[in-house]
Amino acid sequence: MGNLKVHLEYNETKIDFEGSPEEVIKAFLDFISKVYPTYKIVKSLTLTVDLEDLMKKLDGILGFAPEGPVILIPKEKLNKLSVREQIALQLVKAHIANQLKHAEKNSLSVDELLRAVGGGIGAMAGRLSEMVSEELVNRIGRGEYQITTYGLKNFCETIYPKIKQISKEVS
């Protein structure tokens, strides 16, 4: 792989960076943090979830068929998860499918969630309401829900380990 060259001008300062992409990005971020000290604070407060890392975690758990995304763990095994955890998994699936252009929307309706997770409308509505209150999920439109960035982070930290354990039992 070749070297990356970046020329940057900021006010009166002109600087060139050259090296591997990783070296150039690190040098650029170091420069920005010196020129704009609050960048480090803003960066540390910014909540992000890397899509590639999320997809690596879900290797063997989530797959993409021509018809769309599928969860590769049998439904009876997923019943070890709570309704909230299953909702989160379905919304993560919708999010990734949308990011990869396998789905037009990054949200699911209550009906879609009921078909995927099962249970009654009352329990589903209650769990979704709790998840919205906790900012894990956003309600968009009438009866349509999407996972938030905070919800993705929470999924990775608390739900994913349970799903990984279940997937090992299936293998």
Phi, psi and omega per residue, in radians:
M1 nan 2.430 -3.111
G2 -1.391 3.073 3.110
N3 -1.412 2.618 3.061
L4 -1.760 2.345 3.106
K5 -2.084 2.279 3.121
V6 -2.299 2.282 3.054
H7 -1.916 2.241 -3.074
L8 -2.195 2.339 3.032
E9 -2.175 2.248 3.119
Y10 -2.430 2.007 -3.008
N11 0.891 -2.070 -3.126
E12 -1.596 -0.117 -3.063
T13 -1.523 2.313 3.046
K14 -2.207 2.309 -3.094
I15 -2.555 2.563 3.090
D16 -2.053 2.431 3.064
F17 -2.080 2.409 3.091
E18 -2.559 2.395 3.117
G19 2.728 -2.806 3.088
S20 -1.181 2.754 3.110
P21 -0.918 -0.712 -3.130
E22 -1.114 -0.749 3.141
E23 -1.136 -0.739 -3.122
V24 -1.150 -0.764 3.134
I25 -1.100 -0.765 3.125
K26 -1.087 -0.806 3.133
A27 -1.098 -0.716 3.111
F28 -1.083 -0.823 -3.128
L29 -1.143 -0.654 3.057
D30 -1.075 -0.772 3.120
F31 -1.060 -0.823 -3.128
I32 -1.070 -0.715 -3.110
S33 -1.182 -0.438 3.072
K34 -1.391 -0.721 -3.122
V35 -1.313 -0.606 -3.044
Y36 -2.294 1.366 -2.994
P37 -0.956 -0.560 -3.124
T38 -1.234 -0.178 3.097
Y39 -0.970 -0.752 -3.133
K40 -1.069 -0.732 3.133
I41 -1.150 -0.830 3.133
V42 -1.046 -0.757 -3.136
K43 -1.083 -0.728 -3.111
S44 -1.227 -0.414 3.139
L45 -1.610 -0.174 -3.099
T46 -1.445 2.181 -3.111
L47 -1.623 2.114 3.106
T48 -2.419 2.714 3.018
V49 -2.268 2.123 -3.109
D50 -1.289 2.131 -3.102
L51 -1.056 -0.728 -3.130
E52 -1.098 -0.763 3.106
D53 -1.087 -0.743 3.134
L54 -1.075 -0.758 -3.139
M55 -1.157 -0.651 3.100
K56 -1.084 -0.733 3.124
K57 -1.068 -0.658 -3.040
L58 -1.554 0.138 3.068
D59 -1.060 2.191 -3.095
G60 1.540 -0.160 3.118
I61 -1.886 -0.679 -3.116
L62 -2.142 2.387 3.109
G63 -2.377 2.887 -3.136
F64 -2.132 1.966 3.061
A65 -1.683 2.889 3.093
P66 -0.967 -0.506 -3.136
E67 -1.376 -0.262 -3.127
G68 2.387 -3.025 -3.089
P69 -1.267 2.544 3.099
V70 -2.366 2.564 3.033
I71 -1.592 2.195 -2.982
L72 -1.496 -0.059 3.119
I73 -1.608 2.314 3.138
P74 -1.006 2.491 -3.075
K75 -0.965 -0.681 -3.123
E76 -1.118 -0.511 3.078
K77 -1.316 -0.633 3.133
L78 -1.166 -0.320 3.131
N79 -1.171 -0.151 3.023
K80 -1.247 -0.327 3.095
L81 -1.474 2.667 3.049
S82 -1.231 2.897 3.097
V83 -1.033 -0.738 3.112
R84 -1.037 -0.777 -3.136
E85 -1.141 -0.678 3.100
Q86 -1.180 -0.671 3.071
I87 -1.056 -0.825 -3.132
A88 -1.030 -0.783 3.133
L89 -1.046 -0.765 3.135
Q90 -1.132 -0.673 3.138
L91 -1.275 -0.570 3.035
V92 -1.126 -0.761 3.112
K93 -1.014 -0.787 3.127
A94 -1.122 -0.700 3.138
H95 -1.083 -0.872 -3.120
I96 -1.128 -0.759 3.129
A97 -1.015 -0.718 3.114
N98 -1.176 -0.758 -3.141
Q99 -1.079 -0.581 -3.131
L100 -1.605 0.128 3.116
K101 1.144 0.471 3.043
H102 -1.631 -0.100 3.127
A103 -2.586 2.546 -3.112
E104 -1.302 -0.511 -3.091
K105 -2.159 2.750 3.140
N106 -1.855 0.398 -3.092
S107 -2.280 2.931 3.074
L108 -2.320 2.572 3.080
S109 -1.436 2.891 3.081
V110 -1.031 -0.719 3.129
D111 -1.068 -0.751 3.114
E112 -1.110 -0.720 3.111
L113 -1.146 -0.707 3.106
L114 -1.086 -0.739 3.118
R115 -1.114 -0.673 -3.088
A116 -1.346 -0.713 -3.003
V117 -1.718 -0.597 -3.061
G118 1.525 -2.996 -3.126
G119 1.532 -3.036 -3.092
G120 -1.713 2.812 -3.128
I121 -1.097 -0.642 -3.127
G122 -1.112 -0.812 3.129
A123 -1.129 -0.728 -3.139
M124 -1.092 -0.838 -3.124
A125 -1.073 -0.703 3.126
G126 -1.103 -0.812 -3.137
R127 -1.147 -0.728 3.124
L128 -1.103 -0.707 3.108
S129 -1.070 -0.763 3.094
E130 -1.063 -0.779 -3.087
M131 -1.176 -0.598 3.060
V132 -1.168 -0.776 3.127
S133 -1.050 -0.589 -3.131
E134 -1.533 0.052 3.119
E135 1.105 0.454 3.056
L136 -1.471 -0.445 -3.047
V137 -2.420 2.540 3.017
N138 -1.875 2.450 2.987
R139 -1.605 2.143 3.125
I140 -2.155 2.052 -3.096
G141 1.267 -3.001 -3.074
R142 -1.441 1.920 3.077
G143 1.215 0.419 -3.125
E144 -2.088 2.355 -3.049
Y145 -2.318 2.551 3.062
Q146 -2.386 2.656 3.127
I147 -1.363 2.515 3.094
T148 -1.577 2.961 3.060
T149 -1.072 -0.707 3.078
Y150 -1.100 -0.674 3.087
G151 -1.099 -0.695 3.086
L152 -1.107 -0.755 3.129
K153 -1.103 -0.786 3.108
N154 -1.078 -0.720 3.099
F155 -1.009 -0.859 -3.108
C156 -1.071 -0.668 -3.048
E157 -1.469 -0.592 -3.009
T158 -2.042 -0.608 -3.065
I159 -1.623 -0.733 -3.122
Y160 -0.919 -0.789 3.140
P161 -1.007 -0.637 3.113
K162 -1.178 -0.743 -3.137
I163 -1.148 -0.695 3.120
K164 -1.068 -0.725 3.114
Q165 -1.119 -0.746 3.113
I166 -1.101 -0.720 -3.118
S167 -1.142 -0.539 3.097
K168 -1.197 -0.618 3.129
E169 -1.166 -0.532 -3.109
V170 -1.318 -0.652 -3.050
S171 -1.086 nan nan
